[in-house]
Amino acid sequence: MAAPIFITGIGTGIGKTLVAAIITEALQADYWKPVQAGFSEGTDTEWVAERITNTKTCFHPEVYKLKLPASPHIAAREEGITIRLGAIIDALPDSGQGLIVEGAGGLLVPLNDQEFVADLVLALGAKVVLVSRNYLGSINHSLLTADVCRSRGIDVAGWVFNDQYGDYEADIARWTGLPVLGSIPFSGCCDRNFILNEAKQIAPALIKLL
């Protein structure tokens, strides 16, 4: 099986799930979010599944589905459990058509008292797509995220930028030395048509680099 593609970002609320849906559609790959923290308004898996049009994608169940919308280690603690990397690795789907894995928050979000999302990326042997949303302060957050990848030896495919505020994208790509895979415009209606259209736009860059 090819290495999973892990979707992570420079923080929370920056569009990881949207980008995960677009890349899943573009590659007609399977989708998996192993750790879901908070689902009172539905899970990320449900959100993506509602917006995928191809018939090949399979949606794999969460390993940890936690009620509290908080850092996973805190949400798990509230339920009296500990997130174990081994349990996630053991549940890794055997997908012959590629697997998109969506993380929780950013790379240094704790999964338990000792391990972070970055440790999960390495344990999966995944190639990372970094999601950056353009906002005041996103340059700093983006460069810090890229530094974490370098220091930990994480394999990065490139950036996907989300929303359009300012003109940061070229500078972030230049300073980090990582390519731009795509730029997603802001939309107030991220429906199936929007996902499909953006998937068509980003597919050539993904196929070339991944």
N, C-alpha and C positions, 0 to 999 in steps of 0.2 A: 504494500500500500504506500502511495506517495505520502510525503510528510504533510501533516495537517497545516492548514492556514489559520493562524490565530489572530483574531481581531482584538486589538487593545487600543487604548487611547491615552491622551494626556491628562485625563481626569474623568469625572462623572458627569453625565448629561451633555456629552459632546457629540453624540450621534453614532456610537458604536453599533447599536442595533440596526439603525438605518443602513449603515455601510455594510454590515454583515448580510442584510437582506439583499442589497444590490449585488454584492460579490457572490452570494449563493446563487442568485438568479443568473448572473453573468456566466458562471462556470457550471451551472446545473449540478452543483455539488450537494452533499448532505450538510445538514446544520445541526450543531450541538452546543448547548449552553450547560456545562456540567454543574455550575453553581449559580443558583438563582436566589437572590436575597430580596424579598418583598414581592408579593404577587396579588395584592388586593384589587388591582385594576387589570389583572391578567399577566401572564408571563411573557418574557421576551420571545420564547419559542412560539407562543400563540400569535404574537404580533407579526413575526416573520412569516409564519405559515399562512396567515390570512392574505399576505401580499405577494406570494410566489405564484407565478403562472405556469412554470414548467411542471411536467408530470414525473420527472426523474428524482427530484429532491426528496429525501427521507428526513424526517425530523425525529431526532433521538431524545429520549427522556433525560431529564436532569438527574444527576447523582445526588445532589443536595438541593432541596427545594425548601427554602427557609422563609418564615412568615415576616420577620422584621426587616423593613427596608433600611439596612445599615451595613456597615462593613461585615463581610461574611464571617469573620471570627467572632464578632459580637452577636450577630444574628444566630449563629450556631450555638454559642454559649447560652443564649436565652432559652434554647430548646434542650439544653443539657447534652449536646453532642459536640464532637470535635471533627472538623473536616480533615480527612486524611488524603494525602496525595496518592497513596497506594490504591485507595478505593476508586479514585478517578481514573487512574491509569488502567486498572483492571476492567473498568467499564468502557474503555476507549472503543468506539464503534469500528468495525472492520468494513470500511467503505471502499468499494472499488472505483468509485467515480469522484473521489476527492471529498475532503471533510473540512467544513468551515467551523471553527471553534470560537465562540464568543466569550471573552473574559468578563470579569466583574470589576468595574472601575478601571484603575490604571495598574501599572506593573508592580507598584509597591503597596498595593492593597493587601492587607494580611488575610491569609486563609485560616491560619491558626496562630498559636503563640510563637511559632518559629519560621513558618514558611509563607511566601508571598506569591502573588500571581506570576511573577517572574520565574519562580521555581517551578510552577506548573508548566510554563512555556518550555523550559529546558527539559523537564521530565517527559514531555510529549514529543520532544524533538521537532517542534513546530517552526515554521517560517512565519514571521510576524508582519502584519499590516498595521501601521500606526495611523490612528485617526486623530486629526487635529481640527478643532472647530475654531474658526477665526473670531477672536474677541480680544479686547484689551488685556494683555497679560499672557496671551497664548504663545508668544515667541519664547518667553522664559520657560513655560511649562513644556513646550515642544522640545527645546534644547535639553532640558533636564531629562526628559524621557529618552531621547536619543543617547544621552550619556549613560543612562542605566543600561541600555541595550549594549553599548560598547563595552562597558566595564564587566558585564556578566556574560559576554560572548553570545548574545542572542542574535540569531539570523534574521535580518530585517529585509523585506522585499521593497518597502518604500512607504510613502505617505499617501493617504487619502484625506483631502481637506473638505470640511463640511461648513456650509454657510459662507457668506461672502461679506466680510467686514474688514476694511483696510486692504493693504496690499502686502501681506506677510509671506505668502506662499513661496515665492522665489527665494527670499532671504532665508527662510527656514530650510529649504532644500539645499541651498548653497552652504550654509553654516554646518549642517549635519552631514553633508555628502551623501544624502539618501535621495533617490529619485521620487518624482511625483507620479503616482499611478492614476490619480484622478482628482477632480474638484467638483463637489456636489453643490449645486446652487440651493439657496434657501427656498423652501416651498411650504405653504400652509396646508398642503394636501398631499401627504406622502402615501398615496394609494398604489394599487397594483400597476396602473399605467405609469406613474412616476418611477416606481422601482424598475419596471421593465425598460423604460426609455434610458434611465441612467445606467442600467446594466449593459445595454447595447453600446453606450459611449465608453465605458471603462473596460469592456471585454478585451479589446486588442492589446491594451497595455498589460493586463493581467496574464493573458496567454503568453505574451512575450517574455515576461519577467519571472513568472512563477514556475 
